[in-house]
Amino acid sequence: MWLTIATPPIKSLEQLDKAMSSGVPDGLRARYACQTDGEFRVIAVWQSKEHADRFFREVLGPVLARVLGPEPAGAPSVTGMEVLREFIPANAG
């Protein structure tokens, strides 16, 4: 499993909703949107690093261009890391 934390160049919740509504990327297990210090963060859990890399390389650019225009203000900052353990509570739905 692979986890990414991205800071997209999005300035409003409406833009974030539009970007996130573009379908479920191949290999995505879970995705969470947060906001801290006035910036959005998107935390995603992927089946593999390859799935995440393909999404950021092939899918994200066109999605941001559609939502923000052909020249968005900045590219997303992305941190990726391997998931070493997954802990899911026994009573999780």
N, C-alpha and C positions, 0 to 999 in steps of 0.2 A: 504494500500500500504506500501511497505517496500523499503528502499533505502540502497544500500551497496556501500562502497568505499573500494576497494581492491588494495593492492600493491603486484602484483605477482612477483615471482623471475625470471622475464624475463629481458633479457639484450639487446634485439634488436627488432626493429619494425617488422622484418621478423618473429621472434618467436611469437610476439604478434598476427600478422595476422594469423599464423597457429593455434594458440590457439583459436582465435575468430571465425575461419571458421568451427569449429567442429559442427555447427548446432545451432538452436535456443532452448535454454533450456525452459522447461515447466514453464510457469508463468512469463517469462521475458517480460516486457513492452517496455523497452528501455535500451540501453547500450552505453556508451561513453568511448573512450580511450583517455587518456591525458598523458603528460609527464611533470614532474616538478623536478627540482634539480637532473636530471639524472635518475629518477625512473619513471616507468610507473604507472599510476593509472587507474583502470577500475571502472567507476561509473555506477551502474545498478539500474533500477527501476523494482521492482517485484510486482506481484499481491498480494503477502502476504509474511510474514516472513517465513512461512513453505516452500514456493517455493524456497526461497533463501537458507534456511538451507539445503534442500534436494540437491540442486545443489552443494553447497560447500562440503557436506558430500559424495555424491555418484558420481558426474560427474567430478568435477574439478581435483581431483587427477589423474585419468586416462588420462585426457586431457594434464595435465602438464607432466606426465610421457612420453606420446607419443611425445610431442614437445621437451622436455628438456632432456629426458633420464629417466631411472628408479629411479635415485636418484637426483632430482633437488636440487639446492643449496638453501635451505630454503623453507619454506611454505609461502603462501601469508598472509599478514597481512590484516585483514578485520574489518571494522567498519560498524555496521548496525544501522539504526534508522527508527522509524515509520514516515511516511509522514503524517503530520497533515492537510495540505492544498495543493491542486494542483492548480496552476494558469496558465492557457493556454490563450495566447492572442486571442482575438476574430477573428483576421485576420489570425491565424495559419492555415496552409494548411490541 
